[in-house]
Amino acid sequence: MDEVLVLAHRGRHGSGVLENTLEAFSAALDCGASGMELDVRATCDGRLVVSHDPDLRRVHGVDGLIRGMTFAQIRDAAPDVPTLDEVFQAFGGVFYDIEVKADPVTDTGACPLLAELLDRYRIDPSRLLVSSFNPLVMRRFHHLAPHYATAAIYDSRGTTPFYLRRGQGRLFFHCDCLKPRADIASRQMDRHPSYRFAPWDVNDAKVAGDLIVRGAWALITDDVPLIRSLF
């Protein structure tokens, strides 16, 4: 069996360590992660920062939409928010699954910024996956940087448009990998055997074991030690 990548979902966070921070990514690698899953958003002055949410309230306790702030304003208000440059500088050639966020959904402005950064840092295509819930984002990114693997993220929850809940986004761009949520991943793997799979929210040993047996390429988890214990 080929080695399954174990990717830390927003790094190893909790117990005082904030998600999507350099500290969280370092902690993930220290406990055996192959790399990290992280989220990027564009600031109003064209920098890519690492944040899941469109604002800083939940994680950092301060007000402000990222797309309406300059990087200097973000650094002043929430100094733990790293730029993607800082992540690359700190961790070099580990595996990155970079999820591109878009707010609003038609905003694909993060794509050229990401393509330029990947080129500047000469990121090895074999150590990178670029993914999004938004097929418009993936379509533009693949046009700008076709040598990097891309993935469609999806789940069956009500917050996801019904027309994307079974991975239909893959039909709108060159898709190399599917990223369903763990609760639907086994069914999706049966239906689409020609794709690589990187399920997310894989935090249960039994579920993880089933996905490994089915041939998952990567598992995205909040519990790296648990998943590592299965190998």
N, CA, C and O of each residue as an XYZ file, in Angstrom:
924
protein
N       0.839     -1.191      0.000
C       0.000      0.000      0.000
C       0.877      1.245      0.000
O       1.814      1.342      0.792
N       0.580      2.198     -0.882
C       1.292      3.465     -0.869
C       0.992      4.210      0.423
O      -0.087      4.070      0.999
N       1.951      4.996      0.866
C       1.738      5.754      2.091
C       0.610      6.754      1.903
O       0.566      7.468      0.901
N      -0.303      6.806      2.866
C      -1.399      7.764      2.861
C      -0.916      9.051      3.522
O      -0.366      9.019      4.623
N      -1.121     10.178      2.853
C      -0.760     11.457      3.446
C      -1.693     11.762      4.611
O      -2.905     11.578      4.508
N      -1.128     12.226      5.710
C      -1.908     12.648      6.866
C      -1.737     14.158      6.989
O      -0.665     14.646      7.345
N      -2.805     14.887      6.691
C      -2.744     16.343      6.625
C      -3.527     16.950      7.785
O      -4.692     16.619      8.009
N      -2.870     17.834      8.508
C      -3.480     18.458      9.680
C      -4.423     19.574      9.237
O      -4.011     20.532      8.583
N      -5.681     19.433      9.603
C      -6.736     20.370      9.231
C      -6.555     21.692      9.975
O      -6.829     21.789     11.171
N      -6.097     22.692      9.258
C      -5.773     24.016      9.831
C      -4.665     23.924     10.881
O      -4.584     24.752     11.788
N      -3.821     22.913     10.745
C      -2.774     22.684     11.723
C      -3.315     21.963     12.945
O      -4.509     21.673     13.021
N      -2.444     21.675     13.898
C      -2.886     21.050     15.151
C      -3.192     22.166     16.148
O      -2.291     22.746     16.754
N      -4.494     22.452     16.304
C      -4.906     23.598     17.110
C      -5.743     23.138     18.293
O      -6.070     21.958     18.421
N      -6.082     24.084     19.148
C      -6.772     23.775     20.402
C      -5.830     23.921     21.570
O      -4.617     24.020     21.386
N      -6.385     23.936     22.790
C      -5.581     24.076     24.019
C      -4.664     25.293     23.942
O      -3.483     25.227     24.284
N      -5.236     26.402     23.485
C      -4.486     27.650     23.428
C      -3.752     27.899     22.131
O      -3.209     28.986     21.937
N      -3.717     26.918     21.229
C      -3.070     27.102     19.928
C      -4.146     27.417     18.896
O      -5.069     26.627     18.696
N      -4.029     28.559     18.247
C      -5.040     28.996     17.292
C      -4.870     28.277     15.953
O      -3.749     28.006     15.522
N      -5.986     27.976     15.308
C      -5.963     27.330     14.001
C      -5.315     28.229     12.951
O      -5.328     29.455     13.064
N      -4.750     27.593     11.930
C      -4.177     28.313     10.788
C      -3.101     29.317     11.200
O      -3.003     30.404     10.631
N      -2.305     28.946     12.184
C      -1.183     29.776     12.606
C       0.116     28.988     12.467
O       0.100     27.763     12.353
N       1.224     29.696     12.478
C       2.522     29.024     12.394
C       2.695     28.048     13.550
O       3.273     26.976     13.372
N       2.201     28.405     14.729
C       2.310     27.514     15.888
C       1.519     26.228     15.653
O       1.987     25.140     15.989
N       0.325     26.350     15.077
C      -0.500     25.174     14.805
C       0.144     24.273     13.765
O       0.092     23.050     13.891
N       0.751     24.859     12.742
C       1.397     24.053     11.705
C       2.643     23.360     12.245
O       2.906     22.201     11.924
N       3.401     24.071     13.060
C       4.589     23.465     13.667
C       4.204     22.303     14.573
O       4.856     21.259     14.553
N       3.150     22.477     15.368
C       2.691     21.407     16.258
C       2.234     20.189     15.468
O       2.454     19.054     15.892
N       1.595     20.420     14.311
C       1.138     19.309     13.472
C       2.311     18.492     12.953
O       2.283     17.262     12.983
N       3.331     19.174     12.483
C       4.500     18.464     11.963
C       5.233     17.732     13.078
O       5.771     16.646     12.863
N       5.255     18.320     14.258
C       5.930     17.688     15.388
C       5.278     16.373     15.790
O       5.943     15.483     16.320
N       3.969     16.248     15.537
C       3.294     14.999     15.931
C       3.090     14.055     14.753
O       2.308     13.109     14.845
N       3.788     14.304     13.645
C       3.830     13.322     12.581
C       3.015     13.593     11.344
O       2.881     12.705     10.503
N       2.462     14.787     11.195
C       1.704     15.102      9.987
C       2.624     15.119      8.773
O       3.783     15.524      8.861
N       2.088     14.671      7.635
C       2.820     14.764      6.368
C       2.884     16.203      5.877
O       3.782     16.578      5.123
N       1.929     16.992      6.312
C       1.823     18.378      5.895
C       0.564     18.962      6.481
O       0.007     18.428      7.441
N       0.108     20.071      5.899
C      -1.033     20.744      6.475
C      -2.040     21.189      5.426
O      -1.697     21.528      4.294
N      -3.288     21.174      5.849
C      -4.363     21.809      5.096
C      -4.530     23.200      5.681
O      -4.581     23.366      6.899
N      -4.614     24.198      4.814
C      -4.775     25.569      5.283
C      -5.650     26.343      4.305
O      -5.868     25.917      3.170
N      -6.150     27.497      4.771
C      -7.066     28.319      3.985
C      -6.425     29.668      3.695
O      -5.764     30.241      4.561
N      -6.618     30.178      2.480
C      -6.077     31.491      2.144
C      -7.169     32.428      1.653
O      -8.126     32.026      0.991
N      -6.985     33.687      2.005
C      -7.862     34.767      1.561
C      -7.012     35.964      1.171
O      -5.907     36.150      1.681
N      -7.538     36.772      0.262
C      -6.829     37.955     -0.203
C      -7.255     39.181      0.594
O      -8.441     39.399      0.839
N      -6.258     39.983      0.996
C      -6.544     41.274      1.612
C      -6.843     42.299      0.525
O      -6.673     42.023     -0.663
N      -7.283     43.470      0.932
C      -7.629     44.483     -0.062
C      -6.405     45.060     -0.753
O      -6.531     45.689     -1.803
N      -5.207     44.853     -0.174
C      -3.995     45.336     -0.836
C      -3.193     44.198     -1.466
O      -1.993     44.338     -1.705
N      -3.855     43.076     -1.733
C      -3.242     42.045     -2.552
C      -2.250     41.139     -1.859
O      -1.282     40.704     -2.482
N      -2.462     40.837     -0.579
C      -1.651     39.854      0.123
C      -2.521     38.642      0.432
O      -3.729     38.774      0.630
N      -1.912     37.469      0.474
C      -2.626     36.263      0.854
C      -2.336     35.961      2.310
O      -1.186     35.751      2.698
N      -3.391     35.941      3.113
C      -3.259     35.582      4.521
C      -3.973     34.264      4.764
O      -4.850     33.865      3.999
N      -3.584     33.599      5.838
C      -4.100     32.267      6.140
C      -5.220     32.400      7.163
O      -4.982     32.689      8.335
N      -6.448     32.181      6.695
C      -7.614     32.287      7.560
C      -8.769     31.518      6.946
O      -9.013     31.617      5.744
N      -9.478     30.756      7.755
C     -10.654     30.047      7.273
C     -11.841     30.996      7.115
O     -12.513     30.988      6.084
N     -12.093     31.800      8.124
C     -13.272     32.662      8.137
C     -13.038     33.922      7.313
O     -11.895     34.330      7.109
N     -14.126     34.543      6.838
C     -13.971     35.810      6.120
C     -13.630     36.975      7.031
O     -13.203     38.031      6.564
N     -13.819     36.784      8.346
C     -13.497     37.840      9.306
C     -12.625     37.264     10.415
O     -12.321     36.071     10.423
N     -12.230     38.113     11.340
C     -11.287     37.737     12.389
C     -11.955     37.487     13.741
O     -11.265     37.246     14.732
N     -13.281     37.541     13.794
C     -13.985     37.511     15.076
C     -13.839     36.177     15.805
O     -13.399     36.163     16.955
N     -14.193     35.056     15.174
C     -14.243     33.769     15.880
C     -12.880     33.349     16.420
O     -12.772     32.935     17.574
N     -11.855     33.450     15.607
C     -10.543     32.927     15.997
C      -9.720     33.948     16.767
O      -9.042     33.605     17.736
N      -9.780     35.204     16.334
C      -8.864     36.200     16.887
C      -9.548     37.255     17.748
O      -8.879     38.083     18.367
N     -10.878     37.229     17.790
C     -11.591     38.105     18.704
C     -11.615     39.565     18.340
O     -11.822     40.415     19.205
N     -11.406     39.878     17.070
C     -11.436     41.276     16.632
C     -12.339     41.397     15.406
O     -12.531     40.438     14.659
N     -12.884     42.586     15.220
C     -13.766     42.825     14.091
C     -12.964     43.119     12.831
O     -11.822     43.575     12.889
N     -13.590     42.846     11.695
C     -12.972     43.223     10.425
C     -13.016     42.127      9.396
O     -12.560     41.010      9.641
N     -13.571     42.447      8.230
C     -13.542     41.531      7.099
C     -12.170     41.566      6.449
O     -11.629     42.640      6.185
N     -11.612     40.406      6.193
C     -10.270     40.336      5.628
C     -10.193     41.037      4.283
O      -9.227     41.752      4.014
N     -11.198     40.843      3.431
C     -11.153     41.454      2.097
C     -11.265     42.974      2.142
O     -10.989     43.642      1.145
N     -11.670     43.534      3.294
C     -11.763     44.979      3.424
C     -10.614     45.600      4.194
O     -10.624     46.800      4.467
N      -9.610     44.780      4.552
C      -8.495     45.265      5.359
C      -7.184     45.134      4.604
O      -7.029     44.249      3.763
N      -6.244     46.014      4.905
C      -4.887     45.844      4.403
C      -4.171     44.825      5.279
O      -4.610     44.522      6.388
N      -3.061     44.300      4.762
C      -2.312     43.359      5.581
C      -1.786     44.033      6.843
O      -1.756     43.410      7.904
N      -1.371     45.296      6.747
C      -0.860     46.007      7.919
C      -1.937     46.111      8.997
O      -1.642     45.976     10.185
N      -3.172     46.347      8.594
C      -4.269     46.415      9.561
C      -4.496     45.057     10.226
O      -4.741     44.982     11.430
N      -4.413     43.989      9.435
C      -4.590     42.652     10.002
C      -3.466     42.318     10.962
O      -3.717     41.791     12.045
N      -2.242     42.613     10.588
C      -1.102     42.311     11.448
C      -1.186     43.066     12.756
O      -0.795     42.553     13.805
N      -1.700     44.296     12.694
C      -1.838     45.095     13.911
C      -2.948     44.546     14.801
O      -2.802     44.506     16.023
N      -4.069     44.118     14.190
C      -5.226     43.666     14.965
C      -5.093     42.221     15.417
O      -5.547     41.867     16.505
N      -4.477     41.384     14.593
C      -4.386     39.944     14.876
C      -3.025     39.436     14.428
O      -2.910     38.836     13.360
N      -2.002     39.666     15.222
C      -0.633     39.336     14.790
C      -0.371     37.865     14.555
O       0.638     37.517     13.942
N      -1.250     36.986     15.025
C      -1.050     35.552     14.795
C      -1.456     35.112     13.390
O      -1.143     33.991     12.988
N      -2.143     35.965     12.639
C      -2.557     35.596     11.278
C      -1.330     35.659     10.368
O      -0.788     36.744     10.160
N      -0.877     34.526      9.819
C       0.312     34.557      8.968
C      -0.037     34.830      7.512
O      -1.167     34.607      7.078
N       0.934     35.308      6.779
C       0.808     35.332      5.324
C       1.219     33.967      4.790
O       1.898     33.196      5.469
N       0.802     33.686      3.577
C       1.236     32.427      2.966
C       2.744     32.446      2.732
O       3.395     31.403      2.804
N       3.306     33.626      2.451
C       4.773     33.735      2.343
C       5.442     33.207      3.603
O       6.403     32.440      3.532
N       4.932     33.618      4.749
C       5.550     33.221      6.019
C       5.449     31.715      6.241
O       6.361     31.102      6.794
N       4.353     31.130      5.815
C       4.217     29.676      5.929
C       5.267     28.979      5.082
O       5.947     28.072      5.560
N       5.406     29.395      3.824
C       6.405     28.784      2.946
C       7.818     28.972      3.502
O       8.634     28.051      3.449
N       8.108     30.161      4.033
C       9.434     30.427      4.590
C       9.704     29.560      5.818
O      10.834     29.124      6.036
N       8.675     29.314      6.611
C       8.860     28.575      7.863
C       8.966     27.072      7.653
O       9.702     26.401      8.377
N       8.237     26.525      6.664
C       8.103     25.072      6.588
C       8.587     24.459      5.287
O       8.573     23.237      5.141
N       9.010     25.268      4.353
C       9.671     24.744      3.167
C       8.855     23.733      2.409
O       7.710     23.994      2.041
N       9.450     22.561      2.170
C       8.896     21.600      1.234
C       8.015     20.523      1.807
O       7.996     19.410      1.281
N       7.271     20.812      2.882
C       6.277     19.847      3.345
C       5.107     19.833      2.354
O       5.095     20.603      1.394
N       4.135     18.964      2.588
C       2.981     18.928      1.692
C       1.960     19.970      2.135
O       1.646     20.092      3.319
N       1.448     20.722      1.153
C       0.431     21.734      1.418
C      -0.842     21.416      0.646
O      -0.806     21.166     -0.559
N      -1.956     21.429      1.348
C      -3.270     21.455      0.702
C      -3.821     22.845      0.967
O      -4.243     23.154      2.081
N      -3.814     23.679     -0.060
C      -4.211     25.077      0.089
C      -5.640     25.247     -0.406
O      -5.916     25.103     -1.597
N      -6.545     25.555      0.516
C      -7.926     25.826      0.135
C      -8.087     27.315     -0.127
O      -7.792     28.143      0.735
N      -8.556     27.647     -1.315
C      -8.746     29.043     -1.697
C     -10.173     29.446     -1.368
O     -11.129     28.833     -1.843
N     -10.307     30.477     -0.555
C     -11.609     31.002     -0.183
C     -11.988     32.164     -1.103
O     -11.123     32.898     -1.581
N     -13.285     32.319     -1.342
C     -13.783     33.396     -2.187
C     -14.973     34.058     -1.516
O     -15.920     33.380     -1.117
N     -14.931     35.355     -1.390
C     -16.007     36.107     -0.762
C     -16.094     37.474     -1.449
O     -15.242     38.330     -1.212
N     -17.099     37.693     -2.287
C     -18.212     36.821     -2.668
C     -17.754     35.667     -3.571
O     -16.578     35.567     -3.918
N     -18.705     34.797     -3.943
C     -18.338     33.586     -4.666
C     -17.762     33.865     -6.049
O     -17.058     33.026     -6.610
N     -18.057     35.029     -6.594
C     -17.528     35.363     -7.929
C     -16.135     35.972     -7.876
O     -15.548     36.259     -8.919
N     -15.601     36.171     -6.683
C     -14.285     36.793     -6.535
C     -13.192     35.736     -6.644
O     -13.008     34.923     -5.739
N     -12.480     35.756     -7.746
C     -11.374     34.808     -7.943
C     -10.015     35.506     -7.842
O      -9.009     34.999     -8.337
N     -10.001     36.666     -7.198
C      -8.782     37.468     -7.144
C      -7.632     36.858     -6.386
O      -6.486     37.273     -6.562
N      -7.916     35.864     -5.533
C      -6.821     35.200     -4.826
C      -6.009     34.310     -5.755
O      -4.865     33.978     -5.445
N      -6.577     33.920     -6.879
C      -5.912     32.942     -7.761
C      -4.606     33.459     -8.359
O      -3.594     32.764     -8.264
N      -4.579     34.652     -8.974
C      -3.289     35.121     -9.503
C      -2.265     35.367     -8.405
O      -1.069     35.178     -8.627
N      -2.711     35.784     -7.226
C      -1.780     35.975     -6.115
C      -1.159     34.647     -5.708
O       0.041     34.575     -5.443
N      -1.963     33.605     -5.657
C      -1.453     32.289     -5.293
C      -0.522     31.745     -6.363
O       0.547     31.223     -6.046
N      -0.912     31.859     -7.621
C      -0.064     31.357     -8.705
C       1.299     32.040     -8.687
O       2.322     31.393     -8.910
N       1.316     33.345     -8.421
C       2.585     34.079     -8.385
C       3.454     33.627     -7.220
O       4.667     33.482     -7.371
N       2.841     33.404     -6.057
C       3.614     32.960     -4.890
C       4.202     31.569     -5.095
O       5.357     31.318     -4.752
N       3.407     30.677     -5.653
C       3.904     29.323     -5.898
C       5.089     29.343     -6.847
O       6.049     28.592     -6.674
N       5.017     30.206     -7.848
C       6.124     30.333     -8.793
C       7.350     30.948     -8.113
O       8.477     30.508     -8.341
N       7.129     31.958     -7.284
C       8.253     32.643     -6.629
C       9.004     31.695     -5.693
O      10.233     31.716     -5.631
N       8.250     30.864     -4.965
C       8.877     29.944     -4.020
C       9.220     28.590     -4.641
O       9.729     27.698     -3.962
N       8.939     28.448     -5.924
C       9.248     27.215     -6.657
C       8.726     25.987     -5.917
O       9.447     25.014     -5.694
N       7.455     26.062     -5.547
C       6.838     24.967     -4.821
C       6.745     23.748     -5.733
O       6.251     23.833     -6.857
N       7.225     22.622     -5.233
C       7.216     21.364     -5.980
C       5.776     20.912     -6.218
O       5.041     20.704     -5.254
N       5.351     20.753     -7.477
C       3.969     20.313     -7.727
C       3.610     18.997     -7.049
O       2.437     18.760     -6.759
N       4.585     18.140     -6.791
C       4.280     16.871     -6.132
C       3.992     17.046     -4.645
O       3.569     16.103     -3.975
N       4.222     18.258     -4.127
C       4.007     18.534     -2.706
C       2.869     19.529     -2.490
O       2.818     20.208     -1.464
N       1.953     19.613     -3.462
C       0.928     20.643     -3.378
C      -0.391     20.155     -3.957
O      -0.427     19.455     -4.969
N      -1.475     20.543     -3.289
C      -2.827     20.402     -3.807
C      -3.522     21.734     -3.561
O      -3.447     22.285     -2.462
N      -4.196     22.248     -4.577
C      -4.972     23.476     -4.431
C      -6.439     23.109     -4.570
O      -6.822     22.428     -5.522
N      -7.259     23.551     -3.635
C      -8.639     23.081     -3.581
C      -9.586     24.211     -3.221
O      -9.174     25.258     -2.722
N     -10.875     23.973     -3.490
C     -11.901     24.948     -3.123
C     -13.273     24.305     -3.225
O     -13.470     23.351     -3.978
N     -14.225     24.838     -2.458
C     -15.626     24.509     -2.674
C     -16.131     25.140     -3.972
O     -17.116     24.680     -4.550
N     -15.460     26.181     -4.418
C     -15.942     27.028     -5.501
C     -15.303     26.630     -6.835
O     -14.104     26.841     -7.018
N     -16.073     26.058     -7.775
C     -15.479     25.645     -9.047
C     -15.009     26.805     -9.904
O     -14.141     26.619    -10.757
N     -15.566     28.018     -9.700
C     -15.094     29.179    -10.445
C     -13.653     29.515    -10.063
O     -12.835     29.881    -10.908
N     -13.368     29.383     -8.781
C     -12.003     29.605     -8.297
C     -11.050     28.588     -8.904
O      -9.980     28.945     -9.396
N     -11.441     27.323     -8.868
C     -10.568     26.275     -9.376
C     -10.366     26.397    -10.890
O      -9.281     26.118    -11.400
N     -11.390     26.803    -11.584
C     -11.273     26.974    -13.033
C     -10.229     28.047    -13.365
O      -9.393     27.862    -14.250
N     -10.291     29.167    -12.641
C      -9.321     30.236    -12.912
C      -7.921     29.839    -12.476
O      -6.948     30.099    -13.183
N      -7.818     29.201    -11.297
C      -6.487     28.818    -10.852
C      -5.836     27.853    -11.832
O      -4.663     28.016    -12.168
N      -6.570     26.858    -12.293
C      -5.987     25.895    -13.233
C      -5.560     26.572    -14.526
O      -4.557     26.179    -15.121
N      -6.293     27.570    -14.967
C      -5.902     28.313    -16.167
C      -4.573     29.026    -15.947
O      -3.750     29.105    -16.859
N      -4.358     29.549    -14.729
C      -3.138     30.304    -14.433
C      -1.947     29.403    -14.124
O      -0.807     29.754    -14.427
N      -2.207     28.238    -13.519
C      -1.115     27.371    -13.059
C      -1.488     25.912    -13.298
O      -1.734     25.177    -12.342
N      -1.534     25.481    -14.554
C      -2.053     24.150    -14.876
C      -1.186     22.993    -14.411
O      -1.631     21.845    -14.440
N       0.042     23.266    -13.980
C       0.937     22.191    -13.558
C       0.720     21.786    -12.104
O       1.377     20.862    -11.624
N      -0.191     22.456    -11.388
C      -0.485     22.088    -10.008
C      -1.798     21.322     -9.929
O      -2.754     21.644    -10.635
N      -1.844     20.310     -9.070
C      -3.049     19.505     -8.907
C      -4.148     20.308     -8.221
O      -3.884     21.127     -7.340
N      -5.382     20.059     -8.642
C      -6.527     20.767     -8.094
C      -7.580     19.778     -7.597
O      -7.642     18.631     -8.040
N      -8.405     20.256     -6.662
C      -9.412     19.382     -6.059
C     -10.708     20.138     -5.819
O     -10.708     21.344     -5.572
N     -11.812     19.402     -5.896
C     -13.131     19.912     -5.537
C     -13.466     19.469     -4.121
O     -13.412     18.280     -3.808
N     -13.813     20.426     -3.266
C     -14.235     20.130     -1.903
C     -15.757     20.149     -1.859
O     -16.393     20.980     -2.507
N     -16.339     19.227     -1.089
C     -17.791     19.237     -0.987
C     -18.261     18.427      0.209
O     -17.517     17.635      0.787
N     -19.528     18.653      0.564
C     -20.198     17.889      1.602
C     -21.683     17.887      1.290
O     -22.111     18.439      0.276
N     -22.458     17.275      2.149
C     -23.900     17.166      1.895
C     -24.715     18.070      2.807
O     -25.932     17.916      2.902
N     -24.067     19.001      3.472
C     -24.768     19.870      4.408
C     -25.547     20.963      3.677
O     -25.271     21.278      2.520
N     -26.513     21.524      4.372
C     -27.385     22.512      3.763
C     -26.697     23.795      3.362
O     -27.217     24.532      2.524
N     -25.540     24.085      3.934
C     -24.819     25.301      3.578
C     -24.139     25.192      2.215
O     -23.734     26.204      1.644
N     -24.014     23.988      1.698
C     -23.427     23.768      0.375
C     -24.546     23.739     -0.660
O     -25.538     23.037     -0.465
N     -24.411     24.493     -1.770
C     -25.455     24.457     -2.800
C     -25.758     23.027     -3.231
O     -24.848     22.211     -3.376
N     -27.023     22.728     -3.431
C     -27.433     21.352     -3.707
C     -26.752     20.789     -4.949
O     -26.506     19.587     -5.038
N     -26.446     21.673     -5.919
C     -25.848     21.213     -7.167
C     -24.352     20.922     -7.037
O     -23.707     20.558     -8.021
N     -23.788     21.080     -5.820
C     -22.373     20.760     -5.593
C     -22.188     19.680     -4.525
O     -21.052     19.358     -4.174
N     -23.273     19.118     -4.005
C     -23.173     18.238     -2.841
C     -22.658     16.834     -3.145
O     -22.385     16.069     -2.219
N     -22.522     16.484     -4.409
C     -21.972     15.175     -4.773
C     -20.727     15.329     -5.653
O     -20.393     14.457     -6.455
N     -20.062     16.459     -5.473
C     -18.818     16.670     -6.200
C     -18.983     17.122     -7.631
O     -18.062     16.975     -8.435
N     -20.160     17.679     -7.971
C     -20.386     18.088     -9.354
C     -19.466     19.225     -9.792
O     -19.302     19.463    -10.989
N     -18.871     19.922     -8.842
C     -17.939     20.983     -9.205
C     -16.792     20.488    -10.065
O     -16.192     21.259    -10.813
N     -16.487     19.194     -9.957
C     -15.380     18.620    -10.735
C     -15.624     18.743    -12.241
O     -14.677     18.676    -13.024
N     -16.872     18.919    -12.650
C     -17.214     18.970    -14.071
C     -16.898     20.325    -14.690
O     -16.941     20.467    -15.913
N     -16.579     21.327    -13.865
C     -16.376     22.686    -14.363
C     -14.907     23.065    -14.511
O     -14.602     24.161    -14.982
N     -13.987     22.177    -14.118
C     -12.569     22.486    -14.242
C     -11.785     21.179    -14.311
O     -12.335     20.103    -14.072
N     -10.521     21.278    -14.633
C      -9.660     20.095    -14.645
C      -9.419     19.683    -13.201
O      -8.662     20.341    -12.487
N     -10.047     18.612    -12.769
C     -10.032     18.186    -11.368
C      -9.215     16.911    -11.228
O      -9.502     15.906    -11.878
N      -8.188     16.958    -10.370
C      -7.321     15.799    -10.149
C      -7.718     14.974     -8.934
O      -7.346     13.805     -8.830
N      -8.464     15.569     -8.021
C      -8.705     14.939     -6.731
C     -10.062     15.386     -6.206
O     -10.493     16.509     -6.468
N     -10.737     14.511     -5.465
C     -11.997     14.855     -4.814
C     -11.808     14.879     -3.306
O     -11.123     14.033     -2.731
N     -12.437     15.880     -2.674
C     -12.323     16.062     -1.230
C     -13.715     16.107     -0.595
O     -14.189     17.184     -0.232
N     -14.369     14.966     -0.457
C     -15.653     14.934      0.245
C     -15.443     14.909      1.754
O     -14.391     14.492      2.240
N     -16.456     15.360      2.485
C     -16.428     15.221      3.939
C     -16.468     13.736      4.300
O     -17.008     12.925      3.547
N     -15.902     13.389      5.440
C     -15.718     11.984      5.804
C     -17.011     11.188      5.807
O     -17.002     10.004      5.470
N     -18.139     11.820      6.185
C     -19.379     11.075      6.323
C     -19.960     10.593      5.001
O     -20.817      9.708      4.992
N     -19.506     11.163      3.875
C     -19.986     10.699      2.563
C     -18.853     10.134      1.717
O     -19.071      9.746      0.570
N     -17.657     10.084      2.267
C     -16.478      9.756      1.455
C     -16.502      8.334      0.910
O     -16.153      8.120     -0.251
N     -16.903      7.360      1.716
C     -16.847      5.975      1.235
C     -17.773      5.772      0.045
O     -17.413      5.090     -0.914
N     -18.964      6.361      0.101
C     -19.890      6.239     -1.031
C     -19.329      6.923     -2.273
O     -19.455      6.413     -3.386
N     -18.716      8.066     -2.071
C     -18.148      8.790     -3.198
C     -16.968      8.037     -3.824
O     -16.785      8.061     -5.041
N     -16.187      7.384     -2.999
C     -15.059      6.610     -3.519
C     -15.550      5.441     -4.365
O     -14.918      5.076     -5.356
N     -16.673      4.860     -3.973
C     -17.255      3.769     -4.764
C     -17.772      4.274     -6.109
O     -17.685      3.575     -7.118
N     -18.315      5.503     -6.115
C     -18.937      6.042     -7.332
C     -17.931      6.617     -8.320
O     -18.188      6.646     -9.523
N     -16.794      7.071     -7.819
C     -15.826      7.753     -8.689
C     -14.432      7.136     -8.526
O     -13.518      7.814     -8.056
N     -14.256      5.883     -8.899
C     -13.000      5.182     -8.626
C     -11.804      5.711     -9.413
O     -10.668      5.360     -9.094
N     -12.020      6.538    -10.425
C     -10.900      7.026    -11.228
C     -10.188      8.213    -10.581
O      -9.128      8.623    -11.054
N     -10.750      8.769     -9.511
C     -10.162      9.947     -8.867
C      -9.332      9.565     -7.643
O      -9.585      8.550     -6.994
N      -8.341     10.396     -7.345
C      -7.717     10.347     -6.031
C      -8.668     10.986     -5.025
O      -9.431     11.887     -5.372
N      -8.623     10.520     -3.781
C      -9.509     11.052     -2.748
C      -8.710     11.534     -1.545
O      -7.761     10.888     -1.099
N      -9.128     12.699     -1.032
C      -8.553     13.259      0.190
C      -9.701     13.703      1.095
O      -9.968     14.900      1.200
N     -10.379     12.772      1.744
C     -11.512     13.137      2.606
C     -11.063     14.026      3.764
O      -9.925     13.945      4.224
N     -11.983     14.873      4.222
C     -11.693     15.773      5.353
C     -12.661     15.517      6.508
O     -13.690     14.859      6.350
N     -12.303     16.053      7.668
C     -13.009     15.750      8.919
C     -12.905     14.260      9.246
O     -13.865     13.659      9.728
N     -11.763     13.680      8.989
C     -11.542     12.264      9.308
C     -10.961     12.197     10.719
O      -9.746     12.252     10.911
N     -11.855     12.078     11.702
C     -11.444     12.139     13.104
C     -11.874     10.912     13.896
O     -11.854     10.930     15.126
N     -12.263      9.849     13.202
C     -12.707      8.608     13.823
C     -11.858      7.460     13.284
O     -11.677      7.335     12.072
N     -11.344      6.631     14.170
C     -10.427      5.567     13.754
C     -11.099      4.564     12.825
O     -10.489      4.125     11.850
N     -12.338      4.198     13.109
C     -13.026      3.225     12.265
C     -13.255      3.786     10.868
O     -13.025      3.097      9.874
N     -13.707      5.031     10.790
C     -13.915      5.673      9.489
C     -12.594      5.779      8.737
O     -12.521      5.477      7.546
N     -11.559      6.206      9.438
C     -10.253      6.338      8.803
C      -9.754      5.001      8.274
O      -9.232      4.926      7.162
N      -9.914      3.938      9.073
C      -9.470      2.618      8.630
C     -10.180      2.167      7.370
O      -9.561      1.591      6.475
N     -11.482      2.426      7.296
C     -12.249      2.063      6.103
C     -11.759      2.834      4.887
O     -11.625      2.270      3.801
N     -11.490      4.128      5.067
C     -11.033      4.947      3.937
C      -9.643      4.531      3.473
O      -9.343      4.576      2.280
N      -8.804      4.131      4.408
C      -7.471      3.648      4.038
C      -7.584      2.376      3.212
O      -6.925      2.236      2.181
N      -8.423      1.448      3.666
C      -8.619      0.188      2.937
C      -9.170      0.459      1.541
O      -8.808     -0.232      0.589
N     -10.024      1.440      1.411
C     -10.626      1.773      0.122
C      -9.653      2.484     -0.819
O      -9.941      2.657     -2.003
N      -8.506      2.892     -0.288
C      -7.492      3.486     -1.144
C      -7.396      4.987     -1.113
O      -6.956      5.593     -2.090
N      -7.799      5.617     -0.007
C      -7.671      7.071      0.107
C      -6.225      7.484     -0.111
O      -5.302      6.833      0.378
N      -6.038      8.553     -0.837
C      -4.705      9.093     -1.111
C      -4.208      9.929      0.056
O      -3.020      9.910      0.378
N      -5.130     10.674      0.702
C      -4.778     11.516      1.843
C      -5.970     11.559      2.785
O      -7.114     11.384      2.365
N      -5.693     11.795      4.072
C      -6.730     11.989      5.074
C      -6.464     13.323      5.754
O      -5.353     13.590      6.212
N      -7.497     14.157      5.814
C      -7.386     15.478      6.431
C      -8.076     15.400      7.784
O      -9.267     15.103      7.865
N      -7.329     15.666      8.838
C      -7.807     15.345     10.180
C      -7.472     16.432     11.187
O      -6.520     17.192     11.013
N      -8.283     16.492     12.253
C      -7.981     17.332     13.405
C      -7.205     16.556     14.465
O      -6.805     17.120     15.484
N      -6.992     15.270     14.228
C      -6.339     14.410     15.220
C      -5.233     13.596     14.545
O      -5.406     12.411     14.263
N      -4.112     14.241     14.293
C      -3.003     13.580     13.608
C      -2.497     12.348     14.354
O      -2.277     11.317     13.718
N      -2.299     12.404     15.682
C      -1.809     11.205     16.384
C      -2.737     10.005     16.225
O      -2.267      8.876     16.080
N      -4.059     10.238     16.251
C      -4.994      9.140     16.080
C      -4.824      8.476     14.718
O      -4.756      7.250     14.627
N      -4.757      9.272     13.673
C      -4.648      8.716     12.333
C      -3.285      8.048     12.154
O      -3.194      6.989     11.534
N      -2.245      8.646     12.681
C      -0.910      8.054     12.579
C      -0.853      6.701     13.289
O      -0.092      5.827     12.874
N      -1.630      6.509     14.337
C      -1.596      5.255     15.088
C      -2.147      4.086     14.288
O      -1.972      2.932     14.679
N      -2.810      4.370     13.171
C      -3.398      3.304     12.361
C      -2.398      2.682     11.409
O      -2.693      1.649     10.810
N      -1.234      3.268     11.250
C      -0.253      2.760     10.287
C       0.794      1.893     11.001
O       1.706      1.373     10.359
